[in-house]
Amino acid sequence: MKLRLITLLSTLLISTGSFASDYKALICDNCNYSSAKSLAKIKLEPDYQCYNDFNGPEGTHCYSASNSVAIIDNTTGETFGFRVGHTGQGGEHAYFTLTIKDITLPQEIKALAAKVLKTYKTIDALSNTLSKDIPTPSSQDQITSAVPCSKSNVSKTVEQAFNANTLSAVTIKAQDFYIQHGDAFFERSVFTAANFSVGVGDFGLGGTWNYVPENRVIIHSYPGTKKNQVSYEVKIKNNILHLESSRHMTYFDNISLNIILSSKNSLNTLKLSSCIIKLLNKKFLARVYSTPDDIENSKAVAVGYNIEFKDSGTVGGGPSGEGCIWHLYDGNGNEIASFVGGCP
């Protein structure tokens, strides 16, 4: 048993030693030495691993490797270095004591931190510029006899959200902006709105923000009483910028696209308007069921695109007689959404 524990501990030390030049980072706003130290202790405490040699109550052995930490002030660019670790290792984790001490950060890490801040400033400027640059259509958002579903703001939003050509056009604008205004490049890099990982030579810096600015997303919003907007997340990998549609910040008549696409295999509590269903059914194949039992027996009352149906609640089965159960599928036959709507 003793040999096994020595081997495990040696493996842990070797694996952490190979990352000796990697620093964990946190970007804060208007933080001084005291607040930076508190953030390092609270948010960058090392992970630990425990092993059990099955030798009674004292058979649990926990170990952790210390974290070299850089806290970066977004306002001043100042960096604070700490090493966060544990004493009392070798027994149960409950006996650990958190320790923190000041360290001097290498110039390579300070330089990486400064370039990270410059990159995020470029991303924020890009997001603000392109959000304003996208033309805003009519503010009419009510679906009436004068403004049918096909001409409503939600129709324009759904079309844009699933239009690859639109995504490509916005991506080209974003890449052009980044090429013109970005001047912080890395040997290796990954950036998202909240997280980053960059490196030069044997030095690496990776971490997140203590908060994420709201403007770090490109938003095309249609004005009106209901929230209809398409959003794009900016991402960078090895100095190449690309965009991805943001499910969480894209809305169809106040309903998040993430909620719609997270509804598959649900209890069918999500209800969508007839207009949204028609718009989605133009893009995705649907199977419509009258009751949950019909789903079990694969007895769909309608299958296909552009299914004709009556408004939800006006006919037939479904949960509590409120309508039918709709399942949507992508081009590979995978279910992507499930909700209650009108019956054919």
MOGI-V380191 format. One record per pair of residues at least 12 apart in sequence whose C-alpha atoms are under 10 Angstrom apart, sorted by the first residue. I is the first residue (numbers start at 1). J is the second residue. Records with the same first field share a line. If there is no record, write none. Layout:
I = J / J
This chain:
1 = 52 / 53 / 54 / 55 / 59
2 = 53
4 = 53
5 = 51 / 52 / 53 / 61 / 90
8 = 51 / 63
9 = 51 / 61 / 62 / 63 / 64 / 90
12 = 49 / 63 / 64 / 65
13 = 63 / 64 / 65
15 = 65
16 = 64 / 65 / 66 / 67
17 = 65
19 = 202 / 203 / 204
20 = 66 / 67 / 68 / 202 / 203 / 204
21 = 68 / 106 / 108 / 109 / 199 / 201 / 202 / 203 / 204 / 205
22 = 67 / 68 / 69 / 109 / 197 / 198 / 199 / 202 / 203 / 204 / 205 / 206
23 = 67 / 68 / 69 / 70 / 71 / 81 / 82 / 83 / 105 / 109 / 197 / 199 / 203 / 204 / 205 / 206 / 207
24 = 40 / 44 / 67 / 68 / 69 / 70 / 71 / 82 / 83 / 197 / 204 / 205 / 206 / 207 / 208
25 = 40 / 43 / 44 / 67 / 68 / 69 / 70 / 71 / 72 / 79 / 80 / 81 / 109 / 113 / 195 / 196 / 197 / 205 / 206 / 207 / 208 / 209 / 210
26 = 39 / 40 / 43 / 44 / 69 / 70 / 71 / 72 / 73 / 74 / 79 / 113 / 195 / 196 / 205 / 206 / 207 / 208 / 209 / 210 / 211
27 = 39 / 70 / 71 / 72 / 73 / 74 / 75 / 77 / 79 / 113 / 116 / 117 / 194 / 195 / 207 / 208 / 209 / 210 / 211 / 212
28 = 71 / 72 / 73 / 74 / 75 / 77 / 208 / 209 / 210 / 211 / 212
29 = 72 / 73 / 74 / 75 / 76 / 77 / 209 / 210 / 211
30 = 72 / 73 / 74 / 75 / 76 / 77 / 78
31 = 71 / 72 / 73 / 74 / 75 / 76 / 78 / 79 / 80
32 = 71 / 72 / 73 / 76 / 78 / 79 / 80
33 = 71 / 73 / 78 / 79 / 80 / 81
34 = 80
35 = 71
36 = 70 / 71 / 72 / 73 / 79 / 80 / 81 / 82
37 = 69 / 70 / 71 / 80 / 81 / 82 / 84 / 100 / 101 / 102
38 = 100
39 = 71 / 210
40 = 67 / 68 / 69 / 70 / 71 / 80 / 81 / 82 / 83 / 84 / 100
41 = 69 / 82 / 83 / 84 / 85 / 98 / 99 / 100
42 = 98
43 = 210
44 = 66 / 67 / 68 / 69 / 70 / 71 / 83 / 84 / 85 / 207
45 = 64 / 65 / 66 / 67 / 69 / 83 / 84 / 85 / 86 / 98 / 99 / 100
46 = 63 / 64 / 65 / 66 / 67 / 68 / 83 / 84 / 85 / 86 / 98
47 = 63 / 64 / 65 / 66 / 67 / 85 / 86
48 = 62 / 63 / 64 / 65 / 66 / 86 / 89 / 93
49 = 61 / 62 / 63 / 64 / 65 / 93
50 = 62 / 63 / 64 / 90 / 91 / 92 / 93
51 = 63 / 90 / 91 / 92
52 = 91 / 92
57 = 92
58 = 91 / 92
59 = 90 / 91 / 92
60 = 90 / 91 / 92 / 93
61 = 89 / 90 / 91 / 92 / 93
62 = 88 / 89 / 90 / 91 / 92 / 93 / 94 / 95 / 96
63 = 86 / 87 / 88 / 89 / 90 / 91 / 92 / 93 / 96
64 = 85 / 86 / 87 / 89 / 90 / 93 / 96
65 = 84 / 85 / 86
66 = 83 / 84 / 85 / 86 / 87 / 98 / 99 / 100
67 = 82 / 83 / 84 / 85 / 86 / 100
68 = 81 / 82 / 83 / 84 / 85 / 100 / 101 / 102 / 103 / 105 / 205
69 = 81 / 82 / 83 / 84 / 100 / 102 / 103 / 105 / 205 / 206 / 207
70 = 82 / 83 / 103 / 104 / 105 / 109 / 110 / 113 / 205 / 206 / 207
71 = 113 / 207 / 209 / 210
72 = 110 / 113 / 114 / 116 / 117 / 209
73 = 113 / 114 / 117
74 = 113 / 114 / 116 / 117 / 118 / 120 / 121 / 209
75 = 117
77 = 110 / 113 / 114 / 115 / 117 / 118
78 = 110 / 113 / 114
79 = 104 / 105 / 109 / 110 / 113 / 114
80 = 102 / 103 / 104 / 105 / 110
81 = 101 / 102 / 103 / 104 / 105 / 106 / 109 / 110
82 = 100 / 101 / 102 / 103 / 104 / 105
83 = 99 / 100 / 101 / 102 / 103 / 104
84 = 98 / 99 / 100 / 101 / 102
85 = 97 / 98 / 99 / 100 / 101
86 = 98 / 99 / 100
87 = 99
106 = 203
108 = 199 / 200 / 201 / 202 / 203 / 204 / 205
109 = 198 / 199 / 200 / 203 / 204 / 205
110 = 205
111 = 200
112 = 184 / 185 / 186 / 197 / 198 / 199 / 200 / 203 / 204 / 205 / 206
113 = 198 / 205 / 206
114 = 184
115 = 183 / 184 / 185 / 186 / 198
116 = 184 / 185 / 186 / 189 / 191 / 196 / 197 / 198 / 205 / 206
117 = 184
118 = 182 / 183 / 184 / 185
119 = 178 / 181 / 182 / 183 / 184 / 185 / 191 / 236 / 239
120 = 182 / 184 / 191 / 192 / 193 / 194 / 196 / 216
121 = 181 / 182 / 216
122 = 177 / 178 / 181 / 182 / 183 / 184
123 = 174 / 177 / 178 / 181 / 182 / 191 / 192 / 193 / 215 / 216 / 217 / 218 / 234 / 235 / 236 / 241
124 = 193 / 213 / 214 / 215 / 216 / 217 / 218 / 234
125 = 177 / 178 / 181 / 215 / 216
126 = 173 / 174 / 175 / 176 / 177 / 178 / 181 / 182 / 215 / 216 / 217 / 218 / 234
127 = 174 / 177 / 215 / 216 / 217 / 218 / 219 / 232 / 233 / 234
128 = 215 / 216 / 217 / 218 / 219
129 = 174 / 177 / 218
130 = 170 / 171 / 173 / 174 / 177 / 217 / 218 / 219 / 220
131 = 170 / 215 / 217 / 218 / 219 / 220 / 221 / 231 / 232
132 = 218 / 219 / 220 / 221
133 = 170 / 173 / 220
134 = 170 / 218 / 219 / 220 / 221
135 = 220 / 221 / 222
136 = 220 / 221 / 222 / 223
137 = 153 / 156 / 221 / 222 / 223
138 = 151 / 152 / 153 / 222 / 223 / 224
139 = 152 / 153 / 222 / 223 / 224 / 225
140 = 152 / 153 / 222 / 223 / 224 / 225
141 = 153 / 154 / 155 / 222 / 223 / 224 / 225 / 226 / 227 / 228 / 253
142 = 154 / 224 / 225 / 226
143 = 275
148 = 275
149 = 274 / 275 / 276 / 278 / 279
150 = 275 / 276 / 278 / 279
152 = 275
153 = 221 / 222 / 223 / 224 / 226 / 227 / 228 / 229 / 252 / 253
154 = 222 / 226 / 227 / 228 / 229 / 251 / 252 / 253 / 254 / 275 / 276 / 279
155 = 228 / 252 / 253 / 275 / 276 / 278 / 279 / 280
156 = 222 / 228 / 229 / 230 / 252 / 279
157 = 220 / 221 / 222 / 227 / 228 / 229 / 230 / 250 / 251 / 252 / 253 / 279
158 = 228 / 229 / 230 / 250 / 251 / 252 / 257 / 276 / 279 / 280 / 283
159 = 230 / 279 / 280 / 282 / 283
160 = 220 / 229 / 230 / 231
161 = 220 / 229 / 230 / 231 / 232 / 245 / 246 / 247 / 250 / 251 / 252 / 257
162 = 230 / 245 / 280 / 283
163 = 283
167 = 232 / 242 / 243 / 244 / 245
168 = 242 / 243
170 = 218 / 232 / 242 / 243
171 = 232 / 234 / 241 / 242 / 243 / 244
172 = 241 / 242 / 243
174 = 218 / 234 / 241 / 242 / 243
175 = 234 / 240 / 241 / 242 / 243
176 = 241
178 = 239 / 240 / 241
179 = 239 / 240 / 241
182 = 239
184 = 239
185 = 198 / 238 / 239 / 240
186 = 198 / 199 / 200 / 237 / 238 / 239
187 = 199 / 200 / 201 / 238 / 239
188 = 200 / 201 / 204 / 237 / 238 / 239
189 = 204 / 205 / 206 / 236 / 237 / 238 / 239 / 240
190 = 206 / 235 / 236 / 237 / 238 / 239 / 240 / 241
191 = 206 / 207 / 208 / 234 / 235 / 236 / 237 / 238 / 239 / 240 / 241
192 = 208 / 216 / 233 / 234 / 235 / 236 / 237
193 = 208 / 209 / 212 / 213 / 214 / 215 / 216 / 217 / 233 / 234 / 235 / 236
194 = 207 / 208 / 209 / 210 / 211 / 212 / 213 / 216
195 = 207 / 208 / 209 / 212 / 235
196 = 208 / 209 / 235 / 236 / 237
197 = 237 / 238
198 = 237 / 238
199 = 238
216 = 232 / 233 / 234
217 = 231 / 232 / 233 / 234 / 243 / 245 / 246 / 249
218 = 230 / 231 / 232 / 233 / 234 / 243 / 245 / 246 / 249
219 = 231 / 232 / 233 / 246 / 249 / 250
220 = 232 / 250
221 = 250 / 251
224 = 253
225 = 253 / 254
226 = 251 / 252 / 253 / 254 / 255
227 = 250 / 251 / 252 / 253 / 254 / 255 / 256
228 = 249 / 250 / 251 / 252 / 253 / 254 / 255 / 256
229 = 249 / 250 / 251 / 252 / 253 / 254 / 256 / 257
230 = 245 / 246 / 247 / 248 / 249 / 250 / 251 / 252 / 257
231 = 243 / 244 / 245 / 246 / 247 / 248 / 249 / 250 / 251
232 = 244 / 245 / 246 / 247 / 248 / 249 / 250
233 = 245 / 246 / 247 / 249
234 = 246
246 = 258
247 = 259 / 260 / 261 / 262
252 = 272 / 276
253 = 272 / 273 / 275 / 276
255 = 270 / 272
258 = 337
259 = 337
260 = 272 / 336 / 337 / 338 / 339
261 = 328 / 335 / 336 / 337 / 338 / 339
262 = 336 / 337 / 338
263 = 327 / 335 / 336 / 337 / 338 / 339
264 = 326 / 327 / 328 / 329 / 334 / 335 / 336 / 337 / 338 / 339
265 = 327 / 335 / 336 / 337 / 338 / 339
266 = 337 / 338 / 339
267 = 292 / 319 / 325 / 338 / 339 / 340
268 = 292 / 318 / 319 / 324 / 325 / 326 / 327 / 337 / 338 / 339 / 340 / 341
269 = 319 / 325 / 338 / 339 / 340
270 = 325 / 337 / 338 / 339 / 340 / 341
271 = 312 / 322 / 323 / 325 / 326 / 338 / 339 / 340 / 341 / 342
272 = 312 / 326 / 339 / 340 / 341 / 342
273 = 311 / 312 / 340 / 341 / 342
274 = 309 / 310 / 311 / 312 / 341 / 342
275 = 311
276 = 341
277 = 306 / 307 / 309 / 326 / 328 / 339 / 340 / 341 / 342
278 = 305 / 306 / 307 / 308 / 309
279 = 306
280 = 305 / 306 / 328
281 = 304 / 305 / 306 / 307 / 326 / 327 / 328 / 329
282 = 304 / 305 / 306 / 307
283 = 305 / 306 / 328 / 329 / 330 / 331
284 = 304 / 305 / 306 / 327 / 328 / 329 / 330 / 331 / 333 / 335 / 336 / 337
285 = 303 / 304 / 305 / 306 / 307 / 327 / 328 / 329 / 330 / 331 / 333 / 335
286 = 300 / 302 / 303 / 304 / 305 / 306 / 307 / 326 / 327 / 328 / 329 / 330 / 335 / 337 / 338
287 = 299 / 300 / 301 / 302 / 303 / 304 / 305 / 307 / 325 / 326 / 327 / 328 / 329 / 335 / 338
288 = 300 / 301 / 302 / 303 / 304 / 307 / 318 / 324 / 325 / 326 / 327 / 328 / 338 / 339 / 340 / 341 / 342 / 343 / 344
289 = 301 / 302 / 303 / 317 / 318 / 323 / 324 / 325 / 326 / 327 / 340 / 343 / 344
290 = 302 / 315 / 316 / 317 / 318 / 319 / 321 / 323 / 324 / 325 / 326 / 340 / 342 / 343 / 344
291 = 316 / 317 / 318 / 319 / 320 / 321 / 323 / 324 / 325
292 = 317 / 318 / 319 / 324 / 325
293 = 318
294 = 318 / 325
295 = 325 / 327
300 = 325 / 326 / 327
301 = 324 / 343 / 344
302 = 326 / 343 / 344
303 = 326 / 327 / 328
304 = 328 / 329
305 = 328
307 = 343 / 344
308 = 342 / 343 / 344
309 = 324 / 341 / 342 / 343 / 344
310 = 323 / 341 / 342 / 343 / 344
311 = 323 / 341 / 342 / 343 / 344
312 = 324 / 340 / 341 / 342 / 343 / 344
313 = 340 / 341 / 342 / 343
314 = 341 / 342 / 343
315 = 342 / 343 / 344
316 = 342 / 343 / 344
317 = 342 / 343
318 = 340 / 341 / 342 / 343
319 = 340
322 = 340 / 341 / 342 / 343
323 = 339 / 340 / 341 / 342 / 343 / 344
324 = 339 / 340 / 341 / 342 / 343 / 344
325 = 338 / 339 / 340 / 341 / 342 / 343
326 = 338 / 339 / 340 / 341 / 342 / 343
327 = 339 / 340
